[in-house]
Amino acid sequence: SKGASLSANAGKTGYNGPVGIKDIEFAANEWHLVTCVVDGTDLVFYVDGVKKKEGTIGVGLEEAWNAHPEEQHIYVGNNVYAWNGNGAYDPDYKGSLKYLRIYNACLAAEQVKDIYDYEVDAQLAVAEADLADELLAEAGTGADAGKYTMLITDETITLPGEGPQGETIRWTTENTDSIGINDETGKATVTLPATGTTNAVLKATIRLNKKNKAVEILCTLKTL
């Protein structure tokens, strides 16, 4: 990785051979699923389930692997052979890595997209559960799945703007007479009823890896 771009290649000694694929742009400070599919010397590069570039690498992976039996290592984030031809080695990757998978068969484009959707949907489900736990909201079941209930007795509440996985959370409500949301501070000002209870609905949009998940919270406002 060089800044906010990626490259991929393979050869018997470092990067010698055809250029492979380089300069694949992606947004920094976000999680991405990066997938390389190699079929012989043909290489397809995907980011977040979307094909970005195709190219040709120097040799097939089996030939590259067997070229130096005494040095059969897999490097993640750096490469001791990454000589860039300009009198220096390529810099190590600067960032975070969560998971690594190596398949023993080539994935089709549809499979790459399915894996991305599955992974992000699972992460969004975790983000939804984390949000409910943080707000002490009770989950609905059946037809009310994805909807929550919450009791509010304070005139000010804090609405989280991001989650532990790096997801962002945007809040809205149509009940502005009862709840006023300050997007900059993440604070919500609540107008509690003088007696009894009133209801209001908070809507959260959780965004992670370009996908959104809507969460609805039915709030009961009550003065203690």
Residue frames as a rotation matrix with the C-alpha (Angstrom) as fourth column:
SER 1
0.577 0.816 0.000 0.00
0.816 -0.577 0.000 0.00
0.000 0.000 -1.000 0.00
LYS 2
-0.683 -0.710 0.171 1.27
0.709 -0.701 -0.078 3.49
0.175 0.068 0.982 -0.84
GLY 3
-0.906 0.418 0.066 -0.85
-0.421 -0.870 -0.256 5.99
-0.049 -0.260 0.964 1.01
ALA 4
-0.110 0.954 0.279 -4.42
-0.492 0.192 -0.849 5.38
-0.864 -0.231 0.448 -0.07
SER 5
0.406 0.213 -0.889 -3.67
-0.898 0.275 -0.344 3.05
0.171 0.938 0.303 -3.00
LEU 6
0.403 -0.191 0.895 -3.02
-0.329 0.882 0.336 -0.67
-0.854 -0.430 0.292 -3.37
SER 7
0.101 -0.387 -0.917 -0.99
-0.980 0.120 -0.159 -2.82
0.172 0.914 -0.367 -5.73
ALA 8
0.530 0.075 0.845 -0.55
-0.355 0.924 0.140 -6.54
-0.770 -0.374 0.517 -6.39
ASN 9
0.414 -0.433 -0.801 1.95
-0.829 0.185 -0.529 -8.65
0.377 0.882 -0.283 -8.32
ALA 10
0.725 -0.268 0.634 3.91
-0.203 0.797 0.569 -11.91
-0.658 -0.541 0.523 -8.15
GLY 11
0.607 -0.593 -0.528 7.25
-0.622 0.059 -0.781 -13.07
0.495 0.803 -0.333 -9.50
LYS 12
0.627 -0.439 -0.643 10.08
0.485 0.866 -0.118 -15.50
0.609 -0.238 0.757 -8.81
THR 13
-0.438 -0.747 -0.500 12.20
0.895 -0.310 -0.321 -12.70
0.085 -0.588 0.804 -7.34
GLY 14
-0.688 0.204 -0.697 10.05
0.202 -0.868 -0.454 -9.95
-0.697 -0.453 0.556 -6.00
TYR 15
0.272 0.891 -0.364 8.02
-0.043 -0.367 -0.929 -7.93
-0.961 0.268 -0.061 -8.47
ASN 16
-0.681 -0.551 -0.483 9.93
-0.465 -0.184 0.866 -8.68
-0.566 0.814 -0.131 -11.66
GLY 17
-0.660 0.504 0.557 7.74
0.711 0.659 0.247 -9.51
-0.243 0.559 -0.793 -14.64
PRO 18
-0.270 0.650 0.710 4.57
0.560 -0.494 0.666 -7.84
0.783 0.577 -0.230 -15.94
VAL 19
-0.673 -0.100 0.733 3.33
-0.294 -0.873 -0.390 -4.85
0.679 -0.478 0.558 -14.01
GLY 20
-0.698 0.505 -0.508 0.39
0.712 0.560 -0.422 -6.64
0.072 -0.657 -0.751 -12.38
ILE 21
0.354 0.849 0.392 -2.08
0.648 -0.525 0.552 -4.20
0.674 0.059 -0.736 -10.83
LYS 22
-0.617 -0.556 -0.557 -1.28
0.787 -0.444 -0.429 -0.93
-0.009 -0.703 0.712 -9.10
ASP 23
-0.987 0.146 0.068 -2.74
-0.150 -0.988 -0.050 2.41
0.060 -0.059 0.996 -8.04
ILE 24
-0.254 0.939 -0.231 -6.07
0.578 0.339 0.743 1.06
0.776 0.056 -0.629 -6.81
GLU 25
-0.696 -0.005 0.718 -7.62
-0.371 -0.854 -0.365 3.92
0.615 -0.520 0.593 -4.87
PHE 26
0.031 0.756 -0.653 -9.62
0.676 0.465 0.571 3.38
0.736 -0.460 -0.497 -1.70
ALA 27
0.509 0.268 0.818 -10.81
-0.278 -0.848 0.451 5.62
0.815 -0.456 -0.357 1.13
ALA 28
-0.602 -0.766 -0.224 -8.52
0.077 0.223 -0.972 5.85
0.795 -0.602 -0.076 4.15
ASN 29
-0.889 0.155 0.431 -9.67
-0.457 -0.240 -0.857 5.48
-0.029 -0.958 0.284 7.75
GLU 30
0.280 0.959 0.028 -12.38
-0.951 0.282 -0.123 2.98
-0.126 0.008 0.992 6.79
TRP 31
-0.285 -0.281 0.916 -12.54
-0.232 0.948 0.219 -0.80
-0.930 -0.150 -0.335 6.83
HIS 32
0.200 0.305 -0.931 -12.50
-0.977 -0.011 -0.214 -2.46
-0.075 0.952 0.296 3.39
LEU 33
0.490 -0.060 0.870 -12.64
-0.002 0.998 0.070 -6.00
-0.872 -0.036 0.488 2.07
VAL 34
0.108 -0.573 -0.812 -9.79
-0.953 -0.291 0.079 -6.44
-0.282 0.766 -0.578 -0.40
THR 35
0.537 0.179 0.824 -9.91
-0.047 0.982 -0.183 -9.54
-0.842 0.060 0.536 -2.59
CYS 36
-0.217 -0.623 -0.752 -7.35
-0.928 -0.108 0.357 -10.81
-0.303 0.775 -0.555 -5.14
VAL 37
0.678 0.423 0.601 -8.36
-0.171 0.886 -0.431 -13.66
-0.715 0.190 0.673 -7.43
VAL 38
-0.240 -0.851 -0.467 -5.51
-0.851 -0.047 0.523 -15.35
-0.467 0.523 -0.713 -9.31
ASP 39
0.752 0.418 0.510 -6.16
-0.068 0.819 -0.570 -17.78
-0.655 0.394 0.644 -12.17
GLY 40
0.529 -0.689 0.495 -2.84
0.833 0.313 -0.456 -18.80
0.159 0.654 0.740 -13.73
THR 41
-0.646 -0.744 -0.171 -1.20
0.758 -0.652 -0.024 -15.44
-0.093 -0.145 0.985 -14.38
ASP 42
-0.263 0.649 0.714 -4.49
0.261 -0.665 0.700 -13.54
0.929 0.370 0.005 -14.63
LEU 43
-0.769 -0.059 -0.636 -5.25
0.637 -0.154 -0.756 -11.33
-0.053 -0.986 0.156 -11.63
VAL 44
-0.013 0.807 0.590 -8.52
0.356 -0.548 0.757 -9.62
0.934 0.220 -0.280 -10.70
PHE 45
-0.891 -0.365 -0.272 -8.59
0.401 -0.347 -0.848 -7.11
0.215 -0.864 0.455 -7.86
TYR 46
0.117 0.984 0.135 -11.77
0.527 -0.177 0.831 -6.33
0.842 -0.026 -0.539 -5.90
VAL 47
-0.968 -0.240 0.073 -12.46
0.062 -0.512 -0.857 -3.74
0.243 -0.825 0.511 -3.20
ASP 48
-0.630 0.761 0.154 -15.64
-0.439 -0.186 -0.879 -4.13
-0.641 -0.621 0.451 -1.14
GLY 49
-0.087 0.609 0.789 -17.03
0.339 0.762 -0.551 -6.73
-0.937 0.219 -0.273 -3.54
VAL 50
0.872 0.374 -0.316 -16.58
-0.110 -0.478 -0.871 -4.51
-0.477 0.795 -0.376 -6.62
LYS 51
0.379 -0.756 0.533 -14.08
0.893 0.451 0.004 -5.36
-0.243 0.475 0.846 -9.37
LYS 52
0.595 -0.240 -0.767 -11.55
-0.035 -0.961 0.273 -2.55
-0.803 -0.136 -0.580 -9.68
LYS 53
0.204 -0.606 -0.769 -8.89
-0.958 -0.286 -0.029 -3.76
-0.202 0.742 -0.639 -12.11
GLU 54
0.924 -0.060 0.377 -7.64
0.125 0.981 -0.149 -6.75
-0.360 0.185 0.914 -14.07
GLY 55
0.439 -0.829 -0.346 -4.06
-0.897 -0.428 -0.114 -7.50
-0.053 0.360 -0.931 -15.01
THR 56
0.792 -0.294 -0.535 -1.32
0.056 0.908 -0.416 -10.09
0.608 0.299 0.736 -15.51
ILE 57
0.754 -0.567 0.332 1.28
-0.490 -0.148 0.859 -11.11
-0.438 -0.810 -0.390 -12.94
GLY 58
-0.045 -0.917 -0.397 4.81
-0.988 -0.019 0.156 -12.34
-0.151 0.399 -0.905 -13.60
VAL 59
-0.791 -0.183 -0.584 4.22
-0.290 0.953 0.094 -16.04
0.539 0.243 -0.806 -12.90
GLY 60
0.299 0.902 -0.310 1.54
-0.115 0.357 0.927 -18.28
0.947 -0.242 0.210 -11.47
LEU 61
0.516 -0.040 0.856 1.38
-0.824 -0.295 0.483 -18.60
0.233 -0.955 -0.185 -7.70
GLU 62
0.954 -0.167 0.250 2.53
0.063 0.925 0.376 -22.23
-0.294 -0.342 0.892 -7.62
GLU 63
0.517 -0.806 0.288 5.59
0.634 0.136 -0.761 -21.42
0.574 0.576 0.582 -9.73
ALA 64
0.209 -0.414 0.886 6.40
-0.410 -0.860 -0.305 -18.40
0.888 -0.299 -0.349 -7.57
TRP 65
0.747 0.158 0.645 5.97
-0.664 0.200 0.720 -20.45
-0.015 -0.967 0.254 -4.38
ASN 66
0.885 -0.366 0.288 8.23
0.322 0.928 0.189 -23.27
-0.336 -0.075 0.939 -5.59
ALA 67
0.738 -0.629 0.246 10.94
-0.028 -0.392 -0.919 -20.99
0.674 0.672 -0.307 -7.00
HIS 68
-0.345 -0.847 0.404 12.75
-0.532 -0.178 -0.828 -20.86
0.773 -0.500 -0.390 -3.63
PRO 69
0.337 0.561 -0.756 11.79
0.223 0.733 0.643 -23.86
0.914 -0.386 0.122 -1.45
GLU 70
-0.364 -0.564 -0.741 14.07
0.852 0.120 -0.510 -22.68
0.376 -0.817 0.437 1.34
GLU 71
-0.983 0.008 -0.184 12.24
0.066 -0.918 -0.391 -19.34
-0.172 -0.396 0.902 1.59
GLN 72
-0.465 0.882 0.078 8.57
0.429 0.147 0.891 -20.25
0.774 0.448 -0.447 1.43
HIS 73
-0.739 0.214 -0.639 6.99
0.547 -0.364 -0.754 -17.54
-0.394 -0.907 0.152 3.54
ILE 74
0.080 0.798 0.598 3.79
0.823 -0.392 0.412 -15.51
0.563 0.459 -0.688 3.36
TYR 75
-0.858 -0.380 -0.345 4.18
0.505 -0.746 -0.433 -11.86
-0.093 -0.546 0.833 4.26
VAL 76
0.240 0.950 0.199 1.16
0.907 -0.292 0.302 -9.77
0.345 0.109 -0.932 5.22
GLY 77
0.921 0.175 -0.348 1.72
0.300 -0.890 0.345 -6.03
-0.249 -0.422 -0.872 5.30
ASN 78
0.348 -0.836 -0.424 5.31
-0.734 -0.524 0.431 -6.15
-0.582 0.161 -0.797 4.06
ASN 79
0.980 -0.107 0.166 7.55
0.188 0.763 -0.619 -8.02
-0.060 0.638 0.768 1.62
VAL 80
0.351 -0.924 -0.150 11.30
0.082 -0.130 0.988 -8.46
-0.933 -0.359 0.030 1.94
TYR 81
-0.388 -0.490 0.781 11.49
0.790 0.259 0.555 -8.67
-0.474 0.832 0.287 -1.87
ALA 82
0.600 0.790 0.128 9.51
0.746 -0.495 -0.445 -5.49
-0.288 0.362 -0.886 -2.49
TRP 83
-0.489 -0.814 -0.315 12.27
0.506 -0.558 0.658 -3.66
-0.711 0.163 0.684 -4.34
ASN 84
0.475 0.846 -0.242 10.61
0.337 -0.429 -0.838 -0.80
-0.813 0.316 -0.489 -6.18
GLY 85
0.356 -0.379 0.854 13.31
0.933 0.101 -0.344 -0.21
0.044 0.920 0.389 -8.77
ASN 86
0.696 -0.060 0.715 14.06
0.084 -0.983 -0.165 3.30
0.713 0.175 -0.679 -7.48
GLY 87
-0.305 -0.945 0.121 16.87
-0.112 -0.090 -0.990 2.38
0.946 -0.315 -0.078 -5.14
ALA 88
-0.701 0.129 0.701 14.67
-0.713 -0.127 -0.689 1.57
0.001 -0.983 0.181 -2.14
TYR 89
-0.869 0.472 -0.146 12.26
0.477 0.879 -0.001 -0.98
0.128 -0.070 -0.989 -0.78
ASP 90
-0.168 0.900 0.403 8.54
0.053 -0.400 0.915 -0.29
0.984 0.175 0.019 -0.79
PRO 91
-0.659 -0.050 0.751 7.32
-0.693 -0.347 -0.632 0.94
0.292 -0.937 0.194 2.60
ASP 92
-0.912 0.377 -0.159 5.40
0.410 0.831 -0.377 -1.38
-0.010 -0.409 -0.912 4.89
TYR 93
-0.174 0.946 0.274 1.64
0.473 -0.164 0.865 -1.15
0.864 0.280 -0.419 4.96
LYS 94
-0.994 -0.072 0.084 0.38
-0.029 -0.560 -0.828 1.48
0.107 -0.826 0.554 7.39
GLY 95
-0.172 0.983 0.058 -3.01
-0.802 -0.174 0.571 0.51
0.572 0.052 0.819 8.72
SER 96
-0.352 0.160 0.922 -4.90
-0.732 0.568 -0.378 -2.31
-0.584 -0.808 -0.083 10.39
LEU 97
-0.535 0.200 -0.821 -5.73
-0.530 0.677 0.511 -5.85
0.657 0.709 -0.256 9.22
LYS 98
-0.001 0.625 0.781 -8.58
-0.977 0.165 -0.133 -7.86
-0.212 -0.763 0.611 10.74
TYR 99
0.516 0.273 0.812 -8.92
-0.183 0.961 -0.206 -11.12
-0.837 -0.042 0.546 8.81
LEU 100
-0.354 -0.603 -0.715 -7.02
-0.902 0.017 0.432 -13.09
-0.248 0.798 -0.550 6.19
ARG 101
0.489 0.505 0.712 -8.46
-0.225 0.861 -0.456 -15.90
-0.843 0.063 0.535 4.07
ILE 102
-0.550 -0.606 -0.575 -6.75
-0.777 0.118 0.619 -18.02
-0.307 0.787 -0.535 1.42
TYR 103
0.544 0.799 0.257 -8.98
-0.563 0.574 -0.595 -20.17
-0.623 0.178 0.762 -0.78
ASN 104
-0.445 -0.698 0.560 -7.84
-0.060 0.648 0.760 -23.19
-0.893 0.305 -0.330 -2.75
ALA 105
-0.176 0.418 0.891 -10.00
0.959 0.277 0.060 -22.25
-0.222 0.865 -0.450 -5.74
CYS 106
-0.955 -0.153 0.253 -10.72
0.235 -0.912 0.335 -19.14
0.180 0.380 0.907 -7.79
LEU 107
-0.363 0.857 -0.365 -13.75
0.483 -0.162 -0.860 -17.16
-0.797 -0.489 -0.356 -6.69
ALA 108
-0.255 0.415 0.873 -16.27
0.894 -0.244 0.377 -15.91
0.369 0.877 -0.308 -9.22
ALA 109
-0.793 -0.039 0.608 -17.32
-0.021 -0.996 -0.091 -12.26
0.609 -0.085 0.788 -9.11
GLU 110
0.231 0.964 0.136 -20.69
-0.320 -0.057 0.946 -13.25
0.919 -0.262 0.295 -7.62
GLN 111
0.466 -0.123 -0.876 -18.97
0.706 0.648 0.285 -15.16
0.533 -0.752 0.389 -4.82
VAL 112
-0.672 -0.740 -0.022 -16.74
0.640 -0.566 -0.520 -12.19
0.373 -0.364 0.854 -3.98
LYS 113
-0.521 0.566 0.639 -19.83
-0.404 -0.823 0.399 -9.97
0.752 -0.051 0.658 -3.75
ASP 114
0.511 0.750 -0.420 -21.69
0.003 0.487 0.873 -12.54
0.860 -0.448 0.246 -1.62
ILE 115
0.004 -0.600 -0.800 -18.78
0.912 0.330 -0.244 -12.78
0.410 -0.728 0.549 0.83
TYR 116
-0.871 -0.328 0.366 -18.64
0.210 -0.922 -0.327 -8.99
0.444 -0.208 0.872 1.14
ASP 117
-0.127 0.915 0.382 -22.41
-0.480 -0.394 0.784 -8.71
0.868 -0.084 0.489 1.71
TYR 118
0.521 0.309 -0.795 -22.34
0.404 0.732 0.549 -11.49
0.752 -0.607 0.257 4.30
GLU 119
-0.353 -0.768 -0.534 -19.43
0.870 -0.060 -0.489 -9.98
0.344 -0.637 0.690 6.23
VAL 120
-0.880 0.011 0.475 -20.84
-0.075 -0.990 -0.117 -6.45
0.469 -0.138 0.872 6.28
ASP 121
0.131 0.990 0.047 -24.37
-0.346 0.001 0.938 -7.60
0.929 -0.139 0.343 7.16
ALA 122
0.361 -0.066 -0.930 -22.94
0.717 0.657 0.232 -9.57
0.596 -0.751 0.285 10.08
GLN 123
-0.709 -0.676 -0.200 -20.97
0.667 -0.550 -0.503 -6.53
0.230 -0.490 0.841 11.25
LEU 124
-0.605 0.566 0.560 -24.05
-0.359 -0.822 0.443 -4.33
0.710 0.067 0.701 10.95
ALA 125
0.428 0.764 -0.482 -26.02
0.111 0.485 0.867 -6.79
0.897 -0.425 0.122 13.09
VAL 126
-0.059 -0.551 -0.833 -23.33
0.960 0.196 -0.197 -6.57
0.272 -0.811 0.517 15.77
ALA 127
-0.904 -0.282 0.322 -23.37
0.237 -0.956 -0.172 -2.76
0.357 -0.079 0.931 15.50
GLU 128
-0.097 0.955 0.280 -27.14
-0.304 -0.296 0.905 -2.76
0.948 0.003 0.320 15.98
ALA 129
0.523 0.263 -0.811 -26.86
0.567 0.603 0.561 -4.93
0.636 -0.753 0.166 19.10
ASP 130
-0.480 -0.776 -0.408 -24.06
0.855 -0.311 -0.414 -2.74
0.194 -0.548 0.814 20.50
LEU 131
-0.751 0.251 0.611 -26.17
-0.119 -0.961 0.249 0.37
0.650 0.114 0.751 19.95
ALA 132
0.327 0.939 -0.106 -29.17
-0.108 0.149 0.983 -1.16
0.939 -0.310 0.150 21.72
ASP 133
0.282 -0.301 -0.911 -26.99
0.873 0.475 0.113 -2.22
0.399 -0.827 0.397 24.66
GLU 134
-0.754 -0.654 0.065 -25.47
0.584 -0.712 -0.389 1.26
0.301 -0.255 0.919 24.95
LEU 135
-0.630 0.587 0.508 -28.88
-0.453 -0.809 0.374 2.91
0.631 0.005 0.776 25.03
LEU 136
-0.908 0.309 0.282 -30.43
-0.070 0.552 -0.831 0.17
-0.412 -0.774 -0.480 27.21
ALA 137
-0.229 0.834 -0.502 -33.09
-0.970 -0.237 0.050 -0.30
-0.078 0.499 0.863 24.55
GLU 138
-0.267 0.244 0.932 -35.20
-0.235 0.922 -0.309 -3.47
-0.934 -0.302 -0.189 24.53
ALA 139
-0.919 -0.180 -0.352 -35.32
-0.379 0.144 0.914 -5.36
-0.113 0.973 -0.200 21.22
GLY 140
0.140 0.988 -0.058 -38.58
-0.903 0.104 -0.416 -6.25
-0.406 0.110 0.907 19.54
THR 141
-0.684 -0.297 0.666 -39.35
-0.083 0.939 0.333 -9.70
-0.725 0.173 -0.667 18.18
GLY 142
-0.044 0.702 0.711 -41.22
0.762 0.484 -0.431 -11.12
-0.646 0.523 -0.556 15.22
ALA 143
0.446 0.330 0.832 -42.71
0.840 -0.474 -0.263 -8.36
0.308 0.816 -0.489 13.08
ASP 144
0.995 -0.058 0.081 -41.08
-0.085 -0.922 0.379 -5.81
0.053 -0.384 -0.922 15.40
ALA 145
0.413 -0.909 0.055 -37.56
0.794 0.389 0.468 -7.12
-0.447 -0.149 0.882 14.84
GLY 146
-0.371 -0.620 0.692 -35.21
0.833 -0.551 -0.047 -4.21
0.411 0.559 0.720 14.20
LYS 147
0.156 0.466 0.871 -37.36
-0.136 -0.863 0.487 -1.98
0.978 -0.194 -0.071 16.39
TYR 148
-0.579 -0.469 -0.667 -36.62
0.624 0.273 -0.732 -1.16
0.526 -0.840 0.134 20.01
THR 149
0.641 0.729 0.240 -38.28
0.327 -0.541 0.775 0.44
0.695 -0.418 -0.585 23.01
MET 150
-0.496 -0.838 -0.227 -36.59
0.661 -0.195 -0.724 2.76
0.563 -0.509 0.651 25.47
LEU 151
0.637 0.652 -0.410 -37.68
0.756 -0.428 0.495 4.71
0.147 -0.626 -0.766 28.54
ILE 152
-0.385 -0.734 0.559 -36.35
0.541 -0.670 -0.508 8.28
0.747 0.107 0.656 28.78
THR 153
0.589 0.562 -0.581 -36.58
0.794 -0.267 0.546 10.15
0.152 -0.783 -0.604 32.09
ASP 154
-0.188 -0.734 -0.652 -33.75
0.674 -0.580 0.459 12.69
-0.715 -0.353 0.604 31.61
GLU 155
0.722 0.480 -0.499 -33.97
0.065 -0.765 -0.641 16.03
-0.689 0.430 -0.583 29.84
THR 156
0.342 -0.670 -0.659 -30.67
-0.937 -0.293 -0.189 15.40
-0.066 0.682 -0.728 28.04
ILE 157
0.718 -0.178 0.673 -29.43
0.076 0.981 0.178 12.15
-0.692 -0.076 0.718 26.51
THR 158
-0.172 -0.852 -0.494 -26.30
-0.719 -0.234 0.654 11.30
-0.673 0.468 -0.573 24.53
LEU 159
0.884 0.437 0.163 -26.73
-0.172 0.630 -0.757 9.64
-0.434 0.642 0.633 21.15
PRO 160
0.033 -0.959 0.281 -23.56
0.184 0.282 0.942 7.86
-0.982 0.020 0.185 19.95
GLY 161
0.563 0.112 -0.819 -22.21
-0.666 -0.525 -0.530 9.04
-0.489 0.844 -0.221 16.62
GLU 162
0.040 -0.565 -0.824 -19.93
-0.789 0.488 -0.373 6.07
0.613 0.665 -0.426 15.99
GLY 163
0.921 0.340 0.187 -19.45
-0.387 0.760 0.523 2.50
0.036 -0.554 0.832 17.11
PRO 164
0.410 -0.810 0.419 -16.53
-0.379 0.266 0.886 0.23
-0.829 -0.522 -0.198 18.09
GLN 165
0.221 -0.315 0.923 -16.17
0.716 0.695 0.066 -1.18
-0.663 0.646 0.379 14.55
GLY 166
-0.822 -0.528 -0.213 -15.77
0.283 -0.704 0.651 2.29
-0.494 0.475 0.728 13.03
GLU 167
-0.289 0.797 0.530 -19.39
0.911 0.059 0.408 2.51
0.294 0.601 -0.743 11.95
THR 168
-0.984 0.072 0.161 -21.04
-0.103 -0.977 -0.189 5.94
0.143 -0.202 0.969 11.85
ILE 169
-0.399 0.889 -0.224 -24.51
0.912 0.361 -0.195 6.55
-0.093 -0.282 -0.955 13.29
ARG 170
-0.921 0.183 0.345 -26.83
-0.065 -0.943 0.327 9.33
0.385 0.278 0.880 12.11
TRP 171
-0.648 0.680 -0.342 -29.90
0.661 0.279 -0.697 10.22
-0.379 -0.678 -0.630 14.16
THR 172
-0.819 0.499 0.284 -33.23
-0.210 -0.721 0.661 11.73
0.534 0.481 0.695 13.10
THR 173
-0.663 0.720 -0.204 -36.72
0.619 0.374 -0.691 12.12
-0.421 -0.584 -0.694 14.53
GLU 174
-0.458 0.616 0.641 -40.03
0.459 -0.453 0.764 13.46
0.761 0.644 -0.075 13.30
ASN 175
0.575 0.669 -0.470 -41.04
0.721 -0.143 0.678 14.28
0.386 -0.729 -0.565 16.87
THR 176
-0.374 -0.827 0.420 -39.02
0.551 -0.562 -0.617 17.48
0.746 0.001 0.666 17.09
ASP 177
0.239 0.515 0.823 -41.47
-0.433 -0.702 0.565 18.95
0.869 -0.491 0.055 19.60
SER 178
0.985 0.147 0.089 -40.35
-0.150 0.481 0.864 16.26
0.084 -0.864 0.496 22.08
ILE 179
0.461 -0.877 0.133 -36.72
0.576 0.410 0.707 15.55
-0.675 -0.250 0.695 21.09
GLY 180
0.928 -0.261 -0.266 -34.24
-0.371 -0.722 -0.584 18.01
-0.040 0.640 -0.767 19.62
ILE 181
0.681 -0.694 0.232 -31.04
0.660 0.720 0.215 16.50
-0.316 0.007 0.949 18.19
ASN 182
0.674 -0.599 -0.433 -27.74
-0.602 -0.785 0.148 18.39
-0.428 0.161 -0.889 17.99
ASP 183
0.960 -0.263 -0.090 -25.70
0.136 0.725 -0.675 16.64
0.243 0.636 0.732 15.28
GLU 184
0.285 -0.920 0.269 -22.45
-0.390 -0.368 -0.844 18.35
0.875 0.136 -0.464 16.31
THR 185
-0.313 -0.414 0.855 -22.49
-0.930 -0.049 -0.365 17.38
0.192 -0.909 -0.370 20.00
GLY 186
-0.636 0.154 -0.756 -24.51
0.010 0.982 0.191 14.16
0.772 0.114 -0.626 19.79
LYS 187
-0.930 0.345 -0.125 -26.74
0.113 -0.053 -0.992 15.49
-0.349 -0.937 0.011 22.55
ALA 188
-0.457 0.867 0.199 -30.52
0.414 0.009 0.910 15.30
0.787 0.499 -0.363 22.42
THR 189
-0.937 0.230 0.264 -32.70
-0.350 -0.605 -0.715 17.68
-0.004 -0.762 0.647 24.40
VAL 190
-0.639 0.711 -0.292 -35.88
0.581 0.696 0.422 16.02
0.503 0.100 -0.858 25.66
THR 191
-0.588 0.575 0.569 -39.11
-0.676 -0.735 0.044 17.79
0.443 -0.359 0.821 26.58
LEU 192
-0.917 0.221 -0.332 -40.63
0.347 0.851 -0.393 15.65
0.196 -0.476 -0.857 29.31
PRO 193
-0.093 0.960 0.263 -44.38
0.240 -0.235 0.942 15.75
0.966 0.151 -0.208 29.95
ALA 194
-0.371 0.023 0.929 -45.64
-0.765 -0.575 -0.291 17.44
0.527 -0.818 0.231 33.11
THR 195
-0.084 0.386 0.919 -47.68
-0.724 0.610 -0.322 14.35
-0.685 -0.692 0.228 33.93
GLY 196
0.796 0.481 0.367 -48.11
-0.172 0.762 -0.625 10.91
-0.581 0.434 0.689 32.44
THR 197
-0.239 -0.867 0.436 -46.08
0.319 0.354 0.879 9.82
-0.917 0.349 0.193 29.42
THR 198
0.625 0.329 -0.708 -45.60
-0.600 -0.378 -0.705 10.77
-0.500 0.865 -0.039 25.77
ASN 199
0.454 -0.428 0.782 -44.11
0.523 0.838 0.156 8.78
-0.722 0.338 0.604 22.91
ALA 200
0.547 -0.357 -0.757 -41.50
-0.726 -0.653 -0.217 9.71
-0.417 0.668 -0.616 20.33
VAL 201
0.884 -0.245 0.399 -39.55
0.381 0.871 -0.309 7.77
-0.272 0.425 0.863 17.72
LEU 202
0.245 -0.894 -0.376 -35.78
-0.645 -0.440 0.625 7.99
-0.724 0.089 -0.684 17.25
LYS 203
0.990 0.019 0.139 -34.36
0.093 0.654 -0.751 6.68
-0.105 0.757 0.645 13.98
ALA 204
0.222 -0.974 -0.047 -30.71
-0.442 -0.144 0.885 5.66
-0.869 -0.176 -0.463 13.66
THR 205
0.957 -0.070 -0.283 -28.94
-0.239 0.364 -0.900 4.98
0.166 0.929 0.332 10.38
ILE 206
0.428 -0.839 0.335 -25.86
-0.159 0.295 0.942 2.82
-0.890 -0.456 -0.007 10.94
ARG 207
0.899 -0.177 -0.401 -23.35
-0.414 -0.038 -0.910 3.04
0.146 0.983 -0.108 8.09
LEU 208
0.228 -0.840 0.493 -20.46
-0.372 0.392 0.841 0.63
-0.900 -0.375 -0.222 7.67
ASN 209
-0.670 -0.612 0.421 -18.45
0.148 0.445 0.883 -0.14
-0.728 0.654 -0.208 4.53
LYS 210
-0.914 0.265 -0.309 -20.88
-0.404 -0.507 0.762 1.76
0.045 0.820 0.570 2.27
LYS 211
-0.442 0.812 -0.382 -23.91
0.392 0.557 0.732 -0.14
0.807 0.174 -0.564 3.57
ASN 212
-0.618 0.331 0.713 -26.69
-0.666 -0.703 -0.250 1.22
0.419 -0.629 0.655 5.79
LYS 213
-0.547 0.551 -0.630 -28.92
0.633 0.765 0.120 -0.34
0.548 -0.333 -0.767 8.41
ALA 214
-0.310 0.542 0.781 -31.96
-0.437 -0.811 0.390 1.45
0.844 -0.221 0.488 9.79
VAL 215
-0.665 0.118 -0.738 -32.88
0.662 0.551 -0.508 1.08
0.346 -0.826 -0.445 13.46
GLU 216
-0.132 0.723 0.678 -36.08
-0.172 -0.690 0.703 2.47
0.976 -0.024 0.215 14.99
ILE 217
-0.810 -0.177 -0.558 -36.46
0.509 0.260 -0.821 3.17
0.291 -0.949 -0.121 18.70
LEU 218
0.198 0.927 0.318 -39.86
0.279 -0.364 0.889 3.86
0.940 -0.087 -0.331 20.23
CYS 219
-0.814 -0.579 -0.043 -39.18
0.261 -0.300 -0.917 6.14
0.518 -0.758 0.395 23.20
THR 220
0.408 0.872 -0.271 -41.47
0.697 -0.106 0.709 6.59
0.589 -0.478 -0.651 26.16
LEU 221
-0.548 -0.556 0.624 -40.88
0.084 -0.779 -0.621 9.99
0.832 -0.288 0.474 27.79
LYS 222
0.485 0.715 -0.503 -41.75
0.548 0.200 0.812 10.20
0.681 -0.670 -0.295 31.46
THR 223
-0.085 -0.445 0.891 -41.18
-0.529 -0.738 -0.419 12.62
0.845 -0.507 -0.173 34.33
LEU 224
-0.217 -0.063 -0.974 -40.20
0.600 0.778 -0.184 10.87
0.770 -0.625 -0.131 37.54
